[in-house]
Amino acid sequence: MARKALVEKSKKKAKFKVREYNRCPLCGRSRAYLRKFDMCRICFRLRALNGEIPGVVKASW
């Protein structure tokens, strides 16, 4: 879980565009962010296994 201060800091507009970075809106994680689904890999995996993301299926059983 990300620190609340870092989550709030990332929401603020950066002075320079290059300094902005993506953060998962669900858990606040900054690494392993999937742009296409707007969440981190861990949240993506949990939601995909529960069937909450349409069109995503498990590759192998």
PDB file with one MODEL, atoms N, CA, C and O in Angstrom:
MODEL        1
ATOM      1  N   MET A   1       0.842  -1.179   0.000  1.00  0.00           N
ATOM      2  CA  MET A   1       0.000   0.000   0.000  1.00  0.00           C
ATOM      3  C   MET A   1       0.889   1.245   0.000  1.00  0.00           C
ATOM      4  O   MET A   1       1.851   1.334   0.763  1.00  0.00           O
ATOM      5  N   ALA A   2       0.562   2.175  -0.842  1.00  0.00           N
ATOM      6  CA  ALA A   2       1.340   3.402  -0.946  1.00  0.00           C
ATOM      7  C   ALA A   2       1.010   4.357   0.202  1.00  0.00           C
ATOM      8  O   ALA A   2      -0.091   4.344   0.752  1.00  0.00           O
ATOM      9  N   ARG A   3       1.989   5.177   0.542  1.00  0.00           N
ATOM     10  CA  ARG A   3       1.736   6.177   1.576  1.00  0.00           C
ATOM     11  C   ARG A   3       0.750   7.209   1.052  1.00  0.00           C
ATOM     12  O   ARG A   3       0.792   7.591  -0.118  1.00  0.00           O
ATOM     13  N   LYS A   4      -0.130   7.649   1.925  1.00  0.00           N
ATOM     14  CA  LYS A   4      -1.178   8.595   1.531  1.00  0.00           C
ATOM     15  C   LYS A   4      -0.582   9.901   1.001  1.00  0.00           C
ATOM     16  O   LYS A   4      -1.121  10.504   0.073  1.00  0.00           O
ATOM     17  N   ALA A   5       0.528  10.329   1.594  1.00  0.00           N
ATOM     18  CA  ALA A   5       1.173  11.571   1.168  1.00  0.00           C
ATOM     19  C   ALA A   5       1.653  11.477  -0.281  1.00  0.00           C
ATOM     20  O   ALA A   5       1.538  12.444  -1.034  1.00  0.00           O
ATOM     21  N   LEU A   6       2.194  10.307  -0.680  1.00  0.00           N
ATOM     22  CA  LEU A   6       2.671  10.140  -2.048  1.00  0.00           C
ATOM     23  C   LEU A   6       1.516  10.094  -3.040  1.00  0.00           C
ATOM     24  O   LEU A   6       1.632  10.588  -4.161  1.00  0.00           O
ATOM     25  N   VAL A   7       0.405   9.502  -2.625  1.00  0.00           N
ATOM     26  CA  VAL A   7      -0.769   9.450  -3.497  1.00  0.00           C
ATOM     27  C   VAL A   7      -1.300  10.857  -3.746  1.00  0.00           C
ATOM     28  O   VAL A   7      -1.612  11.218  -4.881  1.00  0.00           O
ATOM     29  N   GLU A   8      -1.401  11.639  -2.690  1.00  0.00           N
ATOM     30  CA  GLU A   8      -1.879  13.026  -2.833  1.00  0.00           C
ATOM     31  C   GLU A   8      -0.905  13.862  -3.653  1.00  0.00           C
ATOM     32  O   GLU A   8      -1.319  14.707  -4.447  1.00  0.00           O
ATOM     33  N   LYS A   9       0.391  13.624  -3.459  1.00  0.00           N
ATOM     34  CA  LYS A   9       1.413  14.371  -4.190  1.00  0.00           C
ATOM     35  C   LYS A   9       1.328  14.081  -5.691  1.00  0.00           C
ATOM     36  O   LYS A   9       1.524  14.976  -6.513  1.00  0.00           O
ATOM     37  N   SER A  10       1.033  12.816  -6.045  1.00  0.00           N
ATOM     38  CA  SER A  10       0.969  12.455  -7.461  1.00  0.00           C
ATOM     39  C   SER A  10      -0.271  13.041  -8.145  1.00  0.00           C
ATOM     40  O   SER A  10      -0.274  13.223  -9.362  1.00  0.00           O
ATOM     41  N   LYS A  11      -1.313  13.332  -7.381  1.00  0.00           N
ATOM     42  CA  LYS A  11      -2.522  13.928  -7.956  1.00  0.00           C
ATOM     43  C   LYS A  11      -2.304  15.382  -8.343  1.00  0.00           C
ATOM     44  O   LYS A  11      -2.949  15.899  -9.255  1.00  0.00           O
ATOM     45  N   LYS A  12      -1.379  16.037  -7.634  1.00  0.00           N
ATOM     46  CA  LYS A  12      -1.090  17.441  -7.903  1.00  0.00           C
ATOM     47  C   LYS A  12      -0.383  17.588  -9.249  1.00  0.00           C
ATOM     48  O   LYS A  12       0.417  16.729  -9.619  1.00  0.00           O
ATOM     49  N   LYS A  13      -0.662  18.651  -9.977  1.00  0.00           N
ATOM     50  CA  LYS A  13      -0.021  18.872 -11.269  1.00  0.00           C
ATOM     51  C   LYS A  13       1.443  19.230 -11.064  1.00  0.00           C
ATOM     52  O   LYS A  13       1.771  20.109 -10.268  1.00  0.00           O
ATOM     53  N   ALA A  14       2.319  18.543 -11.787  1.00  0.00           N
ATOM     54  CA  ALA A  14       3.755  18.772 -11.661  1.00  0.00           C
ATOM     55  C   ALA A  14       4.154  20.069 -12.351  1.00  0.00           C
ATOM     56  O   ALA A  14       3.472  20.545 -13.259  1.00  0.00           O
ATOM     57  N   LYS A  15       5.269  20.627 -11.903  1.00  0.00           N
ATOM     58  CA  LYS A  15       5.759  21.871 -12.487  1.00  0.00           C
ATOM     59  C   LYS A  15       6.151  21.647 -13.955  1.00  0.00           C
ATOM     60  O   LYS A  15       5.921  22.506 -14.807  1.00  0.00           O
ATOM     61  N   PHE A  16       6.742  20.486 -14.235  1.00  0.00           N
ATOM     62  CA  PHE A  16       7.133  20.111 -15.587  1.00  0.00           C
ATOM     63  C   PHE A  16       6.433  18.807 -15.959  1.00  0.00           C
ATOM     64  O   PHE A  16       6.315  17.909 -15.125  1.00  0.00           O
ATOM     65  N   LYS A  17       5.969  18.696 -17.198  1.00  0.00           N
ATOM     66  CA  LYS A  17       5.193  17.536 -17.646  1.00  0.00           C
ATOM     67  C   LYS A  17       5.959  16.223 -17.477  1.00  0.00           C
ATOM     68  O   LYS A  17       5.350  15.197 -17.172  1.00  0.00           O
ATOM     69  N   VAL A  18       7.265  16.233 -17.667  1.00  0.00           N
ATOM     70  CA  VAL A  18       8.058  15.000 -17.587  1.00  0.00           C
ATOM     71  C   VAL A  18       8.091  14.411 -16.182  1.00  0.00           C
ATOM     72  O   VAL A  18       8.360  13.221 -16.014  1.00  0.00           O
ATOM     73  N   ARG A  19       7.827  15.215 -15.197  1.00  0.00           N
ATOM     74  CA  ARG A  19       7.880  14.739 -13.819  1.00  0.00           C
ATOM     75  C   ARG A  19       6.621  13.981 -13.399  1.00  0.00           C
ATOM     76  O   ARG A  19       6.618  13.316 -12.363  1.00  0.00           O
ATOM     77  N   GLU A  20       5.564  14.074 -14.186  1.00  0.00           N
ATOM     78  CA  GLU A  20       4.334  13.376 -13.846  1.00  0.00           C
ATOM     79  C   GLU A  20       4.502  11.880 -14.080  1.00  0.00           C
ATOM     80  O   GLU A  20       5.207  11.460 -14.998  1.00  0.00           O
ATOM     81  N   TYR A  21       3.851  11.085 -13.246  1.00  0.00           N
ATOM     82  CA  TYR A  21       3.903   9.637 -13.409  1.00  0.00           C
ATOM     83  C   TYR A  21       2.557   9.038 -13.042  1.00  0.00           C
ATOM     84  O   TYR A  21       1.777   9.638 -12.303  1.00  0.00           O
ATOM     85  N   ASN A  22       2.298   7.863 -13.561  1.00  0.00           N
ATOM     86  CA  ASN A  22       1.021   7.189 -13.337  1.00  0.00           C
ATOM     87  C   ASN A  22       1.029   6.465 -12.004  1.00  0.00           C
ATOM     88  O   ASN A  22       2.060   5.970 -11.550  1.00  0.00           O
ATOM     89  N   ARG A  23      -0.143   6.413 -11.390  1.00  0.00           N
ATOM     90  CA  ARG A  23      -0.309   5.713 -10.124  1.00  0.00           C
ATOM     91  C   ARG A  23      -1.676   5.042 -10.157  1.00  0.00           C
ATOM     92  O   ARG A  23      -2.643   5.612 -10.662  1.00  0.00           O
ATOM     93  N   CYS A  24      -1.750   3.843  -9.622  1.00  0.00           N
ATOM     94  CA  CYS A  24      -3.014   3.103  -9.601  1.00  0.00           C
ATOM     95  C   CYS A  24      -4.035   3.853  -8.739  1.00  0.00           C
ATOM     96  O   CYS A  24      -3.755   4.158  -7.580  1.00  0.00           O
ATOM     97  N   PRO A  25      -5.209   4.149  -9.291  1.00  0.00           N
ATOM     98  CA  PRO A  25      -6.211   4.876  -8.505  1.00  0.00           C
ATOM     99  C   PRO A  25      -6.845   4.029  -7.401  1.00  0.00           C
ATOM    100  O   PRO A  25      -7.454   4.568  -6.477  1.00  0.00           O
ATOM    101  N   LEU A  26      -6.704   2.716  -7.494  1.00  0.00           N
ATOM    102  CA  LEU A  26      -7.316   1.819  -6.511  1.00  0.00           C
ATOM    103  C   LEU A  26      -6.447   1.623  -5.274  1.00  0.00           C
ATOM    104  O   LEU A  26      -6.931   1.728  -4.147  1.00  0.00           O
ATOM    105  N   CYS A  27      -5.153   1.336  -5.488  1.00  0.00           N
ATOM    106  CA  CYS A  27      -4.284   1.053  -4.337  1.00  0.00           C
ATOM    107  C   CYS A  27      -3.159   2.062  -4.165  1.00  0.00           C
ATOM    108  O   CYS A  27      -2.545   2.120  -3.099  1.00  0.00           O
ATOM    109  N   GLY A  28      -2.875   2.861  -5.198  1.00  0.00           N
ATOM    110  CA  GLY A  28      -1.836   3.873  -5.089  1.00  0.00           C
ATOM    111  C   GLY A  28      -0.463   3.426  -5.542  1.00  0.00           C
ATOM    112  O   GLY A  28       0.502   4.181  -5.421  1.00  0.00           O
ATOM    113  N   ARG A  29      -0.354   2.213  -6.062  1.00  0.00           N
ATOM    114  CA  ARG A  29       0.941   1.681  -6.483  1.00  0.00           C
ATOM    115  C   ARG A  29       1.440   2.417  -7.724  1.00  0.00           C
ATOM    116  O   ARG A  29       0.667   2.685  -8.643  1.00  0.00           O
ATOM    117  N   SER A  30       2.736   2.742  -7.749  1.00  0.00           N
ATOM    118  CA  SER A  30       3.293   3.490  -8.874  1.00  0.00           C
ATOM    119  C   SER A  30       3.992   2.581  -9.886  1.00  0.00           C
ATOM    120  O   SER A  30       4.107   2.934 -11.059  1.00  0.00           O
ATOM    121  N   ARG A  31       4.449   1.432  -9.446  1.00  0.00           N
ATOM    122  CA  ARG A  31       5.153   0.521 -10.355  1.00  0.00           C
ATOM    123  C   ARG A  31       4.191  -0.493 -10.955  1.00  0.00           C
ATOM    124  O   ARG A  31       3.113  -0.743 -10.417  1.00  0.00           O
ATOM    125  N   ALA A  32       4.603  -1.072 -12.083  1.00  0.00           N
ATOM    126  CA  ALA A  32       3.825  -2.101 -12.785  1.00  0.00           C
ATOM    127  C   ALA A  32       2.423  -1.592 -13.121  1.00  0.00           C
ATOM    128  O   ALA A  32       1.434  -2.291 -12.901  1.00  0.00           O
ATOM    129  N   TYR A  33       2.344  -0.384 -13.647  1.00  0.00           N
ATOM    130  CA  TYR A  33       1.077   0.258 -14.003  1.00  0.00           C
ATOM    131  C   TYR A  33       0.717  -0.100 -15.442  1.00  0.00           C
ATOM    132  O   TYR A  33       1.554   0.023 -16.337  1.00  0.00           O
ATOM    133  N   LEU A  34      -0.511  -0.538 -15.672  1.00  0.00           N
ATOM    134  CA  LEU A  34      -0.988  -0.870 -17.013  1.00  0.00           C
ATOM    135  C   LEU A  34      -1.841   0.281 -17.522  1.00  0.00           C
ATOM    136  O   LEU A  34      -2.945   0.503 -17.024  1.00  0.00           O
ATOM    137  N   ARG A  35      -1.341   1.010 -18.504  1.00  0.00           N
ATOM    138  CA  ARG A  35      -2.050   2.183 -19.017  1.00  0.00           C
ATOM    139  C   ARG A  35      -3.401   1.836 -19.623  1.00  0.00           C
ATOM    140  O   ARG A  35      -4.383   2.555 -19.441  1.00  0.00           O
ATOM    141  N   LYS A  36      -3.434   0.735 -20.337  1.00  0.00           N
ATOM    142  CA  LYS A  36      -4.654   0.345 -21.043  1.00  0.00           C
ATOM    143  C   LYS A  36      -5.823   0.142 -20.073  1.00  0.00           C
ATOM    144  O   LYS A  36      -6.968   0.442 -20.410  1.00  0.00           O
ATOM    145  N   PHE A  37      -5.539  -0.361 -18.883  1.00  0.00           N
ATOM    146  CA  PHE A  37      -6.592  -0.638 -17.912  1.00  0.00           C
ATOM    147  C   PHE A  37      -6.606   0.345 -16.756  1.00  0.00           C
ATOM    148  O   PHE A  37      -7.476   0.251 -15.890  1.00  0.00           O
ATOM    149  N   ASP A  38      -5.677   1.280 -16.714  1.00  0.00           N
ATOM    150  CA  ASP A  38      -5.600   2.322 -15.694  1.00  0.00           C
ATOM    151  C   ASP A  38      -5.548   1.737 -14.273  1.00  0.00           C
ATOM    152  O   ASP A  38      -6.255   2.191 -13.374  1.00  0.00           O
ATOM    153  N   MET A  39      -4.683   0.709 -14.094  1.00  0.00           N
ATOM    154  CA  MET A  39      -4.496   0.132 -12.762  1.00  0.00           C
ATOM    155  C   MET A  39      -3.191  -0.653 -12.736  1.00  0.00           C
ATOM    156  O   MET A  39      -2.607  -0.935 -13.783  1.00  0.00           O
ATOM    157  N   CYS A  40      -2.740  -1.004 -11.541  1.00  0.00           N
ATOM    158  CA  CYS A  40      -1.502  -1.763 -11.416  1.00  0.00           C
ATOM    159  C   CYS A  40      -1.762  -3.234 -11.716  1.00  0.00           C
ATOM    160  O   CYS A  40      -2.911  -3.659 -11.834  1.00  0.00           O
ATOM    161  N   ARG A  41      -0.695  -4.001 -11.837  1.00  0.00           N
ATOM    162  CA  ARG A  41      -0.818  -5.407 -12.204  1.00  0.00           C
ATOM    163  C   ARG A  41      -1.539  -6.229 -11.147  1.00  0.00           C
ATOM    164  O   ARG A  41      -2.227  -7.195 -11.477  1.00  0.00           O
ATOM    165  N   ILE A  42      -1.391  -5.861  -9.887  1.00  0.00           N
ATOM    166  CA  ILE A  42      -2.010  -6.616  -8.807  1.00  0.00           C
ATOM    167  C   ILE A  42      -3.523  -6.415  -8.810  1.00  0.00           C
ATOM    168  O   ILE A  42      -4.283  -7.378  -8.711  1.00  0.00           O
ATOM    169  N   CYS A  43      -3.956  -5.156  -8.926  1.00  0.00           N
ATOM    170  CA  CYS A  43      -5.393  -4.866  -8.999  1.00  0.00           C
ATOM    171  C   CYS A  43      -5.987  -5.454 -10.272  1.00  0.00           C
ATOM    172  O   CYS A  43      -7.115  -5.947 -10.264  1.00  0.00           O
ATOM    173  N   PHE A  44      -5.227  -5.403 -11.369  1.00  0.00           N
ATOM    174  CA  PHE A  44      -5.688  -5.972 -12.635  1.00  0.00           C
ATOM    175  C   PHE A  44      -5.927  -7.465 -12.491  1.00  0.00           C
ATOM    176  O   PHE A  44      -6.948  -7.983 -12.942  1.00  0.00           O
ATOM    177  N   ARG A  45      -4.994  -8.147 -11.868  1.00  0.00           N
ATOM    178  CA  ARG A  45      -5.093  -9.598 -11.701  1.00  0.00           C
ATOM    179  C   ARG A  45      -6.309  -9.977 -10.850  1.00  0.00           C
ATOM    180  O   ARG A  45      -7.056 -10.892 -11.196  1.00  0.00           O
ATOM    181  N   LEU A  46      -6.497  -9.273  -9.746  1.00  0.00           N
ATOM    182  CA  LEU A  46      -7.633  -9.563  -8.873  1.00  0.00           C
ATOM    183  C   LEU A  46      -8.965  -9.342  -9.582  1.00  0.00           C
ATOM    184  O   LEU A  46      -9.884 -10.152  -9.460  1.00  0.00           O
ATOM    185  N   ARG A  47      -9.064  -8.242 -10.321  1.00  0.00           N
ATOM    186  CA  ARG A  47     -10.308  -7.929 -11.010  1.00  0.00           C
ATOM    187  C   ARG A  47     -10.556  -8.867 -12.189  1.00  0.00           C
ATOM    188  O   ARG A  47     -11.699  -9.225 -12.471  1.00  0.00           O
ATOM    189  N   ALA A  48      -9.481  -9.266 -12.881  1.00  0.00           N
ATOM    190  CA  ALA A  48      -9.627 -10.175 -14.014  1.00  0.00           C
ATOM    191  C   ALA A  48     -10.083 -11.555 -13.538  1.00  0.00           C
ATOM    192  O   ALA A  48     -10.924 -12.185 -14.179  1.00  0.00           O
ATOM    193  N   LEU A  49      -9.537 -12.022 -12.427  1.00  0.00           N
ATOM    194  CA  LEU A  49      -9.929 -13.329 -11.904  1.00  0.00           C
ATOM    195  C   LEU A  49     -11.380 -13.338 -11.412  1.00  0.00           C
ATOM    196  O   LEU A  49     -12.048 -14.370 -11.463  1.00  0.00           O
ATOM    197  N   ASN A  50     -11.860 -12.192 -10.940  1.00  0.00           N
ATOM    198  CA  ASN A  50     -13.252 -12.086 -10.498  1.00  0.00           C
ATOM    199  C   ASN A  50     -14.213 -11.831 -11.654  1.00  0.00           C
ATOM    200  O   ASN A  50     -15.430 -11.840 -11.469  1.00  0.00           O
ATOM    201  N   GLY A  51     -13.660 -11.603 -12.854  1.00  0.00           N
ATOM    202  CA  GLY A  51     -14.493 -11.358 -14.028  1.00  0.00           C
ATOM    203  C   GLY A  51     -15.042  -9.947 -14.101  1.00  0.00           C
ATOM    204  O   GLY A  51     -16.063  -9.716 -14.748  1.00  0.00           O
ATOM    205  N   GLU A  52     -14.386  -9.004 -13.453  1.00  0.00           N
ATOM    206  CA  GLU A  52     -14.865  -7.616 -13.436  1.00  0.00           C
ATOM    207  C   GLU A  52     -14.378  -6.804 -14.627  1.00  0.00           C
ATOM    208  O   GLU A  52     -14.873  -5.703 -14.867  1.00  0.00           O
ATOM    209  N   ILE A  53     -13.403  -7.340 -15.384  1.00  0.00           N
ATOM    210  CA  ILE A  53     -12.893  -6.636 -16.559  1.00  0.00           C
ATOM    211  C   ILE A  53     -13.404  -7.375 -17.794  1.00  0.00           C
ATOM    212  O   ILE A  53     -12.990  -8.508 -18.038  1.00  0.00           O
ATOM    213  N   PRO A  54     -14.292  -6.766 -18.577  1.00  0.00           N
ATOM    214  CA  PRO A  54     -14.847  -7.452 -19.736  1.00  0.00           C
ATOM    215  C   PRO A  54     -13.795  -7.691 -20.823  1.00  0.00           C
ATOM    216  O   PRO A  54     -12.973  -6.822 -21.114  1.00  0.00           O
ATOM    217  N   GLY A  55     -13.841  -8.877 -21.408  1.00  0.00           N
ATOM    218  CA  GLY A  55     -12.939  -9.214 -22.514  1.00  0.00           C
ATOM    219  C   GLY A  55     -11.622  -9.811 -22.083  1.00  0.00           C
ATOM    220  O   GLY A  55     -10.834 -10.218 -22.937  1.00  0.00           O
ATOM    221  N   VAL A  56     -11.352  -9.878 -20.807  1.00  0.00           N
ATOM    222  CA  VAL A  56     -10.085 -10.440 -20.321  1.00  0.00           C
ATOM    223  C   VAL A  56     -10.350 -11.863 -19.840  1.00  0.00           C
ATOM    224  O   VAL A  56     -11.184 -12.101 -18.967  1.00  0.00           O
ATOM    225  N   VAL A  57      -9.607 -12.810 -20.441  1.00  0.00           N
ATOM    226  CA  VAL A  57      -9.742 -14.208 -20.037  1.00  0.00           C
ATOM    227  C   VAL A  57      -8.381 -14.765 -19.651  1.00  0.00           C
ATOM    228  O   VAL A  57      -7.346 -14.260 -20.084  1.00  0.00           O
ATOM    229  N   LYS A  58      -8.394 -15.796 -18.843  1.00  0.00           N
ATOM    230  CA  LYS A  58      -7.164 -16.429 -18.394  1.00  0.00           C
ATOM    231  C   LYS A  58      -6.540 -17.177 -19.557  1.00  0.00           C
ATOM    232  O   LYS A  58      -7.246 -17.858 -20.300  1.00  0.00           O
ATOM    233  N   ALA A  59      -5.221 -17.063 -19.730  1.00  0.00           N
ATOM    234  CA  ALA A  59      -4.536 -17.662 -20.869  1.00  0.00           C
ATOM    235  C   ALA A  59      -4.399 -19.177 -20.732  1.00  0.00           C
ATOM    236  O   ALA A  59      -4.521 -19.898 -21.722  1.00  0.00           O
ATOM    237  N   SER A  60      -4.149 -19.661 -19.533  1.00  0.00           N
ATOM    238  CA  SER A  60      -3.986 -21.100 -19.329  1.00  0.00           C
ATOM    239  C   SER A  60      -4.673 -21.539 -18.054  1.00  0.00           C
ATOM    240  O   SER A  60      -4.937 -20.712 -17.181  1.00  0.00           O
ATOM    241  N   TRP A  61      -4.966 -22.808 -17.928  1.00  0.00           N
ATOM    242  CA  TRP A  61      -5.642 -23.309 -16.734  1.00  0.00           C
ATOM    243  C   TRP A  61      -4.759 -24.199 -15.955  1.00  0.00           C
ATOM    244  O   TRP A  61      -5.165 -24.714 -14.913  1.00  0.00           O
TER     245      TRP A  61
ENDMDL
END
